Amino acid sequence: MQELISARPDAVVAVGPAIGPAGASSRTVPVITFGFDPIELGFAASYARPGGNVTGVVILFGELEAKRFSLLMEAAPDRRRIAALVPTRNGANEATLRKAAEGLGVELLVFLAASPSDYPAAFAAMRAQGSEALVIGATPQFQRDGKQLAALALEAKLPTVCEWAEMAHAGCLIGYGPSRTALRKRMADQIAKIFRGTAPGDIPIERPTVFEFALNLKIAKSLDLIVPPALLTRADEVIE
C-alpha cells in the first residue's frame, strides 16, 4: 500500500479490509472506502462529517448479520441448533451472531473456515454436532466461494442464508444484503465530488438504504422445507 501511496494518486478506493492499510498509509490522499466502517477503525469522526481524508460507503455488517439470522429462522422456524461459518474466531461476526441467537432463543454453533481447505472439515463437524441450519458469514472469501459452500450445505441438508441476494442463485436458500449497484453509484458520486475539489472530510459517509432479498424455492424443495407464505411475499426475487 505504501508503494501505491508514494505514486501520489488523486484518490484511493479501498474495498473491504484494504481500508486499514490505506487509511494508515496517508492522512492526506483521499480514501474512499467500500465496506468496512472507518469510524470504528478510527479514520473518521462521524458519518455526517468524517473530518479526515477518508469517506465512502459502509455495509453495516453487524446489523445485517442479525437480520439474515432472523430471516433464516422465519424460513425454518423449527430449527434450534444453528451453525455459523466464520473466517476467524472471536471476531465481530461471531459476536453479532451470538447476540442474535440469544435474542431468537436458539443455540449457535460456530465453525471456523479460514481457507477453502477448511470447508470439508467444517461441514463434517456441523453434521457431527447436529446442526439444523446455517448462517454463512459475510466475508469476501465466502462470497467468492458461495457456490461451493451452498453445495456443501445442500449435501448436509442445511438451509442457508448468505450475505448478497445474488448468492441465492449460487444455491443459498436466502440471500439478503444491500444493493451493491446503489452503493457503488453513491461511491462514484463521492469520487466525483473529490475530483471537483470537495475535501473528503466534508463528504458524508453513506450507509445502505436499498436492500435486496432473494429466496431460492428450488433449494427449499430439495430440503423438504415449506417456506411460510408471508416470507415469500416479502422477497424481491423468488427463484423457482
Residue, then its C-alpha position, 0 to 999 in steps of 0.5 A: m500500500q505504501e508503494l501505491i501511496s508514494a505514486r501520489p494518486d488523486a484518490v484511493v478506493a479501498v474495498g473491504p479490509a484494504i481500508g486499514p492499510a490505506g487509511a494508515s498509509s496517508r492522512t492526506v490522499p483521499v480514501i474512499t472506502f467500500g465496506f468496512d466502517p472507518i469510524e470504528l477503525g478510527f479514520a473518521a469522526s462521524y458519518a455526517r462529517p468524517g473530518g479526515n481524508v477518508t469517506g465512502v460507503v459502509i455495509l453495516f455488517g453487524e446489523l445485517e448479520a442479525k437480520r439474515f439470522s432472523l430471516l433464516m429462522e422465519a424460513a425454518p422456524d423449527r430449527r434450534r441448533i444453528a451453525a455459523l461459518v466464520p473466517t476467524r474466531n472471536g471476531a465481530n461476526e461471531a459476536t453479532l451472531r451470538k447476540a442474535a441467537e440469544g435474542l431468537g432463543v436458539e443455540l449457535l454453533v460456530f465453525l471456523a473456515a479460514s481457507p477453502s481447505d477448511y470447508p470439508a472439515a467444517f461441514a463434517a463437524m456441523r453434521a457431527q454436532g447436529s446442526e439444523a441450519l446455517v448462517i454463512g458469514a459475510t466475508p469476501q472469501f465466502q462470497r467468492d466461494g458461495k457456490q461451493l459452500a451452498a453445495l456443501a450445505l445442500e449435501a448436509k441438508l442445511p438451509t442457508v442464508c448468505e450475505w448478497a441476494e445474488m448468492a441465492h442463485a449460487g444455491c443459498l436458500i436466502g440471500y439478503g444484503p444491500s444493493r451493491t449497484a446503489l452503493r457503488k453509484r453513491m461511491a462514484d458520486q463521492i469520487a466525483k465530488i473529490f475530483r471537483g475539489t470537495a475535501p473528503g472530510d466534508i463528504p458524508i459517509e453513506r450507509p445502505t438504504v436499498f436492500e435486496f432479498a432473494l429466496n431460492l424455492k428450488i433449494a427449499k424443495s430439495l430440503d423438504l422445507i415449506v417456506p411460510p407464505a408471508l416470507l415469500t411475499r416479502a422477497d424481491e426475487v423468488i427463484e423457482 
